[in-house]
Structure formats: C-alpha cells, structure tokens
C-alpha cells in the first residue's frame, strides 16, 4: 500500500516530511556558504511578498513603493484566491535578483518565505467555519538537493524561528494572512468586485497611497476613526499597515474592526427608503396611466 503524506496525498511534490512538528520538536539544519548547495534554493521559486516584506525591503533599498514594485516584482494572485499580490521578479536565469554567489544582498530584510525555509507552519480551519478551532502545527521541507539537512547543528523549531526572525514576521503579517485564509475558504465560486481587488492591492503594497486615500478622500467622513489612531497612522508605517488590515477585514468581510459613521448610515438608509418610495409612486402612476388607457380604449370600442 502506498504511504500517504502528512496532507493525505499519495504524491508529495513539495517534499514535505510526513510528520507534525511542535515548537519543541528538534531538527538538524544549517545553511552557510560552505554547503555545496548554497543559494540553490534562490531560483525557480515563487516568493510571494507580504505587506511587511514590501515595507521592509523598500525602506532597506531606499525606494518608494512604485519604484520597488516596478523594478523588483511581478503581479500575481495569492495562492488559491482571486486576491491580487506581487512576487519577486526573477532574472533571466530564473534567479532572485538579490542573490549573488556570495549570498543574499538583502539577508537582514529578506522576505518571510525565505525565513521560513525549511520549516513551514500549517493552520487548518483558520478563517473557515465559526466555532471551529484552528489546529496549528509545523512541518519540514526536505528537498533532495538541499545539503543543509546533513549539517550537525540541532535546533528546536522554536529556536529556529527565533533565530530567523520568523516570529516578528508572523506578528506583523497575522491579520493580513487571516484575511487571505478567510478569502481562500470561500473558494473561487465567490466573486470579488474589481474595486475591492484594487483596494486590497493598494493596502497590501503601497502604504503611501493608502495613507493618502485615508486622509484625502471621503474615508474619514465614511468611517469613525479616533484622533489617537489618526495621529499614529499619519507618521507610523507599522501602525498604518495594521490599520489597513483592519480596514480590509471590515470592507471585505463586514467585520467591525473599523465602524462606519452612524450618521452616514442613517442618511443612506433614508436615501434607500426615499428611493423605494419614489419607485412605488412611479409604479402607482404607471398603473393609473395604464388603467386609464385601457378604460379609454374600451370606451372607444363600445361606441363603434
């Protein structure tokens, strides 16, 4: 009988070991210039960038979001969703543009996906049915070419994540990833408007444009935002990023992370009622007109 992998599939194209790991589980792994496969994992791969990745990288490179996106990324859809995102644009050899034979030139600010390798985290049911607990565990990717697994350095999963700076990335990305997972749970049968996709992309990739949207559109007339929050998001990019996640959750899924202005809600409800009233009046007028036309026609026919 064929042995199934961790996720119940007979084939395992991702080279995931069929074992569930906890934070206290131990692994042997080390990557350094001395291993024969050094930087081999930096090519022929899709490195999806999170909002925190983009913020860190563009600040490290000292470029604005527009320039960073144009020079270093390719548009894509986030896996199994219709949510627009970006991934690292590989060079003509299929390699990450930031890697050299000596190693990664942006190592201190490298993307989350690079930090996780070879340890991944799985969340079952996250963003799915209400009341269903999420099962969280870790898994290890062991590809044939990777010699890092043959090193003697032993870590717990907890130690590995701390050393790689994964915990900070997870904290910064958590709300955004919850939105992605929740969207994924709806499947492709649920459609999203082009306007909603544009807002998601803007909030996920360009905080400067999103900040302008908040302060120089009708946003603050539509949503109630306290002054303390406004003061923070005006200057603090991390606070702005977290605020954007709350906004996305509210506008895409109807959460109350950010509440709409009550006066505006009442005004719109009244507009709908007035509109319905106008339609009823138009229908009554049309009915009376048709009734009058029919009676006139009958009277005309009866005189013949």
N, C-alpha and C positions, 0 to 999 in steps of 0.2 A: 504494500500500500504506500502511496506517495505521501511523504510527510508534508503537512501544511505549515505555512509560515505563521508568524505572530498574528497577521491580519486575516488568516483563513484562506489564503490563496496558495495554489499549488506552485505557482511560479513567483519568484521574488526578484523583479528587475531592479529594485532599489538596494539589493544586498543588505537587507535589514536582518540582523540576527534574531531568531525566533525566541527571544527572551524578554520578559518585562523587568526593567531595572527600577530601583528606587534611588533616592538621593544618597543612600548609604551603600549602594552596590559599588563594587570595585571593578575598575577596568585598567588595562595596561595600554598606554598610548603616549606617544610624544612625537611632535613634528619639529624638525630643525634642518638646517642646511646640510647636515651630514647624512640624512637618509637619501637613498638613491632616487626616490620618487618625489623629491622636494619640488613643490609648485605644480605637480602633475594634476592636482585637483582644481587648478585655477583655469581650466579650459573646458570647452564643450559643456557648459553648465548654465542654467538659468538662475541668475542671482536676483530674485525679486527684492526690491528695496522698500522698506517700511518708511513711514514719515520720519521716524527718529534717525534712520540711516541717512536719509536725504539731508536732514538738518545738520547732522554731524559732518558729513562729507563736504557739503558746500561751504561750511564755515572753515573746515580744515583747508580746503583749496582756495578759500577767499574769493568765491564767485557767488553771484546771485542765483536764485533758483532757475530762472530762464536759461542762463548760460550753462548751468550744470546739467539740466535736463537735455538741452540741445547737444552738448558735447559728449556726454558720458552715458546716456540712457536710450533705451528703445521702448516705445509703448507696448503694453501687453495687457492681458486680462489676468487678474489674480485667479489662481487655480480653482477650477470648477465653479466660477461665478462670472457674472457679467460686469463686475466691478473693474473699472479701468485703473491700471497702475503702470509702473515702469520697472525695467530690469536693466542691469549693467549691459552696456553695448560692447560686445566682444570685438576684438580687432580682426583683421583679415585672416589671421591664423586661428581664429576661434578662441583667443585667449583674453583674459581680463586685461583691460588697458592699464591697470595699476600694478601688474606683476612684472618683475624682471627676473633674470637668472639668480640674482642675489636675494630675491624675496619680494614681499609686498611693500610698496612705497607708501601705502596708507594704513599700515598694520594697526596703529593705535586707534584708528577710527573705522576699521573695516566693518562691512555690513554684518547684520545679525546672522544671516545664513552662513557666513564664513566662520563666525564664532562658535556656532552650534556643532559644527563637524568635529568628530564623527558621532556626537551624541544628540539625538533628537528628542522632542517631547511630544506626547500624544495626549489629546483631550477628547474623550468620547462623550457625546451628547452635549458638548458646550455649544450654547446658542440654539439648542434644539427645544424639545418639549419642556414646558414649565413644570417644575417639581421633580425633574429627573436629575439626579446627582451626576456630576461630571467625574468620570474616572480618569485620573491623571497618572501617567507613568512615563518612563524614559525608554529609549531603545538605542541600539548601537548599529551604525552602518559600517560594514566591513567589506570594502571593495578589494578585488584581487590585486590591483596594482599598488595599494597603499601599504607601505612598509612600516608605518608608524605604529601599527599594532604589534610589531615584533620587538619594539623597544621595551626596556625593563622598568620604565617609570610607571608606578602604580598610583592611581588616584581613586577617590570615591567620586561618584557623579557630582556630589555637592562641591567637592574641591575643584573638579574640572570646570564647572560652571562659574565658580567664583574667580578662578584664575583667568578665564577667558572673557570675563565681563558680561556674561550672559544674563545674570540677574538684573543688572541695570537695564539692558535692552528689553527684557521681559516686562519690567515695571513700566517703562516708557511706552511700549507697544501694546500693552494688555488691552486697553479699551478699544483700540483700532482693530486688533485681532478678534476681539469679541464681535465687533460689527461684521467683519469678514466671515467668521464662522456662522453667525446668525443668518447672514445672506445666503451662505452656502447651504444651510439647512432647508431653505425654501425650494432649492432646485431651479433648473432653467425654465420651468413652466411659469414661474413668477417673473413678470416683466418689470423693468425699471425705466422710467422716463429718461429721455436724453438730458433733460435739465438736471435731474437727480444725479446722473452719472457725471455731469460737468462739475457739480458742486462737490461730489465725492473726490474727484480727481484734484480739484483746486485745493481742497482742505488737506489732502494727503500729500501733495507735492510742493505747494508754494504758499508758505505761511504769510509772506508779504502781501500777496494778492488777497488771501483770506482776511488778513487784518484790515486791508482797505475796504473789503466787502462789508466787514462788520461795522466800521466806523464811518463809512462814506456812502452807504446805501440806506434803504429804509429798514435795515436789520433791527436797529435799536428802537424803532417805532413798533416793530412786529413782536419783538421778544423782550421780556423783562430781565435785565441784567443789572445786578447791584454795582454800585460805584467801586467797591473794593476790587471786584473782579475786573472791571473795566480798567482800573489803574494798573493791575498786574499784566493783563494781556496786551496793553498798549506798548510795553517795552520788553517783556519777558517772553522769549520764543517758546520755552518749555511750557509756560502757562498757556500761551496761545495755542500750542499744539494740543494740549489736553482739553482746552475749551472747544477746539474744533471737533474732537472726538465726541464730546457731549452733544454738540450741535448735530453731528451726523446721526447719532443714535436717535435724537428727537425727530429730525426731519425724515429719516428713512423708516423708522420703526414706531414712531409715535410715543416714545418714552417721554418722561417729564424731566429729563436732565436739564433742559432749558425750557422754561414755560413761556407761552405766548402771552402777550399783553391782553388782560381781561377786557379792557375797553374795546380793543380791536376785535376780539372775538364776538362781543355783543353787537358791535357795528356790522360785522359780516353776517351774523345770524339774522339781524334785522333786514339787511340787504337781500338775503335769500328769501325771507318771508315776503318782503315787498315785491321781489321778482315773481314769486309764486302768485301773489295777489294780482299782479299785473297780468300774468298769464291766464288766471281764472277769469278776469274781466274781459280779456281778449276772446277767450273761448265762449263766454256768455254772449258777447257782442256778435261773434261769428254765428252762433247758434240762432240768435234772434234774427239775424240777417237772412240766414238760410231758410228759417221758418217763414219769414215774410215773403221771400222769393217764391217759396213753394205755394203759399196761400194765394199769392198774386197769379201764379201760373194756373192754379186750379180755378180761380175766379174767371180768368180769361178763357179757359177751355169750356167752362159751363155756359158761357154766353154764345158759344158757336152752335 
